[in-house]
């Protein structure tokens, strides 16, 4: 089961304070996507949000702190989208398929932010944030794969290799889609990735047929 961490500083904010903080995060995300991290100033963010500059420092230590919180917020939203799409009563391979398809759809919905994170990661400024996201995703996938190996539906191969295979497949196809190298409807791509994951992990063909026979409807992406 996935447990969502609560940021301690948010516990002390009033409803109005939390709303203002979200406004700053939302406007910053838009500006970062349009201009890039380096070209976006704190002054630009507060002007877009319509608040005084001093208020920015009530919520964030600096621009880097805001960006890191945006990355964390995005990571939590992705995990919520995965959890929303996964049927906890389903067998492991079906849960992996549901999670993979939901991940592809989420990455397409927030393509600008993932593209921005890739650019910033290339500059090594936020490589640790990118790595953290990958490790969290890998841990979640590993938990389900372990169940599948135990019940015999997933191939008995090194757990870490299988988990990184799933995470890498989702990530690279998401990258190819948002960069225009996979110009196809996202639901078609998500369904393909889901099938790929099942076919790659299943211990035999009868399991593949059973899991792929289940209809997986696109789940709404939670806010």
C-alpha positions in Angstrom: 0.0 0.0 0.0 1.2 3.5 -0.8 1.3 6.0 2.1 1.4 9.7 1.2 3.8 11.9 3.2 2.6 15.1 4.6 4.8 18.2 4.4 5.1 19.4 7.9 5.3 23.1 7.1 1.9 22.9 5.4 0.2 21.8 8.7 0.6 25.3 10.1 -0.8 27.1 7.1 -4.4 28.5 7.2 -6.7 27.6 4.3 -6.0 31.1 2.9 -2.2 30.6 3.3 -2.3 27.2 1.6 -4.2 28.7 -1.3 -1.7 31.5 -1.7 1.2 29.0 -1.6 -0.5 26.9 -4.3 -1.0 30.0 -6.4 2.7 30.7 -6.2 3.5 27.1 -7.1 1.1 27.1 -10.0 2.3 30.4 -11.5 5.9 29.3 -11.0 5.3 26.1 -12.9 3.8 28.0 -15.8 6.6 30.4 -16.0 9.3 27.7 -15.6 7.7 25.8 -18.5 7.6 29.0 -20.7 10.9 30.5 -19.9 13.0 27.9 -18.2 14.2 27.8 -14.6 17.2 30.2 -15.0 15.3 32.8 -16.8 12.4 33.0 -14.3 12.9 35.4 -11.5 11.2 35.5 -8.1 9.8 38.9 -9.1 8.2 37.4 -12.1 6.5 34.7 -10.0 5.1 37.1 -7.4 3.9 39.5 -10.1 2.1 36.6 -11.9 0.5 35.5 -8.6 -0.4 39.0 -7.7 1.3 39.0 -4.2 4.0 41.0 -2.5 7.6 39.7 -2.9 7.9 39.4 0.9 5.2 36.9 0.9 7.2 34.5 -1.3 9.8 34.2 1.5 7.1 33.3 4.0 6.6 30.0 2.1 9.9 29.3 0.4 13.5 29.9 1.2 14.4 30.7 -2.4 13.7 29.9 -6.0 15.4 26.5 -5.7 13.3 25.6 -2.7 10.2 26.4 -4.6 11.3 24.3 -7.6 12.1 21.4 -5.4 8.7 21.6 -3.8 7.2 21.6 -7.3 9.1 18.4 -8.1 7.9 16.8 -4.9 4.3 17.9 -5.6 4.5 16.4 -9.1 5.9 13.1 -7.7 3.0 12.9 -5.2 0.4 13.6 -7.9 1.9 10.9 -10.1 1.7 8.4 -7.3 -1.9 9.4 -6.6 -2.7 8.9 -10.3 -1.1 5.4 -10.1 -3.0 4.5 -6.9 -6.3 5.8 -8.3 -5.9 3.6 -11.4 -4.8 0.4 -9.6 -7.4 -2.1 -8.3 -5.9 -3.3 -5.0 -7.8 -6.6 -5.4 -6.4 -7.4 -8.8 -3.6 -9.8 -9.4 0.0 -8.4 -9.5 0.4 -8.3 -13.3 -2.9 -6.5 -13.8 -1.9 -3.9 -11.2 1.4 -3.4 -12.9 -0.4 -2.9 -16.2 -2.9 -0.5 -14.7 -0.1 1.5 -13.0 2.0 1.7 -16.2 -0.9 2.9 -18.3 -1.8 5.5 -15.7 1.8 6.7 -15.5 2.0 7.2 -19.3 -1.2 9.2 -19.3 -0.1 11.3 -16.3 3.2 12.1 -18.0 1.4 13.2 -21.1 -0.9 15.5 -19.1 2.0 17.2 -17.4 4.4 17.0 -20.4 5.7 20.6 -19.9 6.8 19.9 -16.4 8.5 16.6 -17.2 10.3 18.3 -20.1 11.4 21.1 -17.8 12.7 18.6 -15.3 14.7 16.8 -18.0 16.4 20.1 -19.0 17.2 21.1 -15.4 18.5 17.6 -14.7 20.9 17.8 -17.7 22.4 20.8 -16.0 22.9 18.6 -12.9 21.2 21.2 -10.6 18.4 18.9 -9.6 19.7 15.5 -10.4 19.0 14.3 -6.9 15.3 15.1 -7.3 15.1 13.2 -10.5 16.9 10.2 -8.9 14.5 10.3 -5.9 11.5 10.1 -8.2 12.9 7.2 -10.0 13.7 5.3 -6.8 10.3 5.9 -5.3 8.6 4.6 -8.5 11.0 1.6 -8.6 10.2 0.7 -5.0 6.5 0.9 -5.6 6.8 -1.4 -8.7 9.2 -3.8 -6.8 6.6 -4.4 -4.2 4.0 -5.6 -6.7 6.6 -7.6 -8.7 7.7 -9.4 -5.6 4.1 -10.5 -5.1 3.9 -11.7 -8.7 7.1 -13.7 -8.3 5.8 -15.3 -5.1 2.5 -16.4 -6.7 4.3 -17.6 -9.9 2.7 -15.2 -12.4 5.9 -13.1 -12.8 9.1 -14.5 -14.1 11.6 -15.4 -11.4 14.3 -13.0 -12.4 16.3 -10.4 -10.3 13.7 -8.1 -8.7 15.7 -4.9 -9.3 16.2 -5.6 -13.0 12.5 -6.3 -13.6 11.5 -3.2 -11.6 13.9 -0.9 -13.5 12.7 -2.4 -16.7 9.1 -1.3 -16.0 10.1 2.1 -14.8 12.5 2.6 -17.7 9.8 1.5 -20.3 7.3 4.0 -18.8 9.8 6.8 -18.6 11.3 6.4 -22.1 8.0 6.0 -23.9 6.7 9.1 -22.0 9.8 11.0 -23.2 9.4 9.9 -26.8 5.8 10.9 -26.8 6.3 14.4 -25.4 9.2 15.1 -27.7 7.2 14.2 -30.8 9.0 10.9 -31.6 5.8 9.0 -30.8 3.0 11.1 -32.5 0.1 8.9 -31.5 -2.9 9.3 -29.2 -1.8 8.9 -25.6 -4.4 6.3 -24.8 -3.0 4.1 -27.6 0.5 4.5 -26.3 -0.5 3.8 -22.7 -2.3 0.6 -23.8 0.8 -0.5 -25.7 3.1 0.1 -22.7 0.7 -1.8 -20.5 0.8 -4.8 -22.9 4.5 -4.5 -23.1 4.9 -4.7 -19.4 2.6 -7.7 -19.1 4.3 -9.6 -22.0 7.8 -8.8 -20.5 7.1 -10.0 -17.0 4.6 -12.8 -17.3 5.9 -16.3 -16.5 3.8 -17.9 -19.3 1.6 -17.2 -22.3 -1.7 -18.2 -20.6 -1.1 -15.6 -17.9 -0.5 -12.9 -20.6 -3.8 -13.8 -22.3 -5.7 -13.7 -19.0 -4.3 -10.3 -17.9 -4.7 -8.7 -21.3 -8.3 -9.9 -21.6 -9.3 -7.6 -18.8 -10.6 -4.2 -20.0 -8.6 -1.3 -18.5 -10.5 1.9 -18.9 -8.5 5.2 -18.7 -8.8 6.5 -15.2 -9.3 10.2 -14.6 -6.2 11.9 -13.4 -6.8 13.2 -9.8 -5.7 16.8 -9.0 
